[in-house]
């Protein structure tokens, strides 16, 4: 592991494997949602990458999409009165 990554994890207060894993996955989500990193080709998407792709598609369609509860759902789509979405 690089010293730079060790420093980031130390600064974030992450030292246990599960905490590091959750932290890194959450940061990957942020980077992808901000357009800083790209997803793979559609045929290769599974798990987290598929989740991010679906999230992005719903967001582009103009739906109100929110983070789901940990361990319950990946995300929520909540309809608002007078909602319109792009097809």
Steps between C-alpha positions, in 0.01 A plus 500: 500500500631841414600743770260755351202266544613412852504872579149548361367208703677625814356850452152349453548295818462166321714211619270195506449301178121544482520871579768546231293304248184704567695826488672417172174387338325818610783709356485307170127577481567871550774505235276322249196717570715813456628370166860468621517129414309303237315171517600195295309382193138403574562128438757496783291675764403309814462583867600855592579597141154393384344689791687817401396462136131461590525794741649713223231399249218584742667831582535587130130420454428775750377279784544594865754241612643475851743274683327200655536367850817298556430130460139568394497655151756653266295811432148640513297673233243729654227646282404857568172659398530655152815296423595473137783289369694481176450199275 
